[in-house]
Amino acid sequence: MGERLSVTGVEHAYAGVRAVDDVSFDVPAGGVAAILGPSGCGKTTMLRIVSGLVRPSAGRVMLGDRDVTFLPARERRVGMVFQNYALFPHMTVRENVGYGLSGLKRAEKRAEVDKLLALVRLEMFADRLPRQLSGGQQQRVAVARALAPRPTLLLLDEPFAALDRALRADMQFEFLRLQRELGITTILVTHDQEEAQAVADRLIVMIAGKVEQVGSPSELYDRPSTLFVNTFVGQASVIKATVLAESEMASTLRLSTGDEVHLTRRSGFLRGANVVLAVRPEHIVLREEPTPGAIPARLVMTVPQGPLRLHDLLLSDSTPLKVTERRTPGGSDAPVGATVHVTFEIDHCRLFPSP
C-alpha cells in the first residue's frame, strides 16, 4: 500500500531563476496525481524533488509521517520510471527487473522477479534484451524494475510520450490495472491533458513554477479557477466581452462582435467590466440557418475526428471559434467559406477577468 505524499512550500532555483516557486499539494495514499503544464513550467523539477534527485532550497516533503526533504533518493522507498525507460541494454529483461533487488537468496530473487514479470504480463520475454522488445514492452519492464524494491511511491516522467496513439491508450489501461491492483501512490508528469485526465484522480496544473489549481479532472474541466486552466485542460475558445447588466438572477454581456448574450446567473463582475467568455467546443451549437439569438460566423475548415467533426470558425471580429458535433446525418454540411450561425450553451461557459 502506498503512503500519503504532502508537499509544502517547496522552492528551487537554477542559476537564480525559480523553477519551482512555493509549491504545495497532497496526494492521498493509493491515489494517482498528474502534474501537468507547458514545457518549462517546473513539473519535472518538482518530480525530481519528490524523488530525492534534487534538494529544494525551501519547503518540506513528507511521505506518510516521515520528513524526507533531505533524504537521498535511495532511502525514500520511491520508484521512478523515466521517459526513455533507462533500461540496461546489455541485461536481459529478468536482469533489469532484478537489478534493484538485494539481500535475497538466488531462488528468492528469481521468484520475486517471476512474480513481477507475471504482473506486467512479460513472463515469456524474460530472457530477451531490451532492443528485442517493443516500446510498450520496454515500458512495462521499466515499471516492473521500479516496483521491484516495493516502493511506497511511484513516479513516472512522461512515460507514454514515446508511444504511438493506439499503444499509448493500451498502456494507460495497463498502467491503471497495475496501479489499482497494487494500491501504490503514484505521480505522473505529463504535458498531455487528455492523458492526465485518463489516468489520474487528481490534477496539479503548473505554470511558471507555480501551482495554478489542484483538483479532480472533473473539477478542473467543469470549474476551472483561471483562464489558463480553462484553456489548458481541454479546449476552449475565448471571446472578449463587456458586462452590460448585472442582477441577482441574470447578467447580460456584449461580445466583441456586438452581439449580446444572457446568463441565467450573476456574472460576478461589475457593470462595465471587461471580461472574457471561455466556451468549450461541445457547448456550441452550429446551425446553417439563422435562429433567434444566433451569432453569424464563417466556416474556415472542418476536420473529421473519428465519431466527431471539429469545425474551425471565425466570428465577425475575426475571433476564432472551435465547435465539435457528432457525425450524424443531421450534422452540418456547410461548405468552407459559408456563413453559419452559432448559439452557446451559455450556462456551461466560464467568465474571467480580461487579461
Beta strands, then each sheet from edge to edge (+ up, - down):
strand 1: 5-14
strand 2: 17-27
strand 3: 32-36
strand 4: 58-63
strand 5: 66-67
strand 6: 78-81
strand 7: 153-157
strand 8: 185-190
strand 9: 202-207
strand 10: 210-215
strand 11: 237-246
strand 12: 251-255
strand 13: 260-263
strand 14: 274-279
strand 15: 284-287
strand 16: 295-305
strand 17: 308-315
strand 18: 320-326
strand 19: 339-344
strand 20: 350-353
sheet 1: 2+ 1- 4+ 5-
sheet 2: 6+ 7+ 8+ 3+ 9+ 10-
sheet 3: 13+ 12- 11+ 14- 20+
sheet 4: 15+ 19- 16+ 17- 18+
end
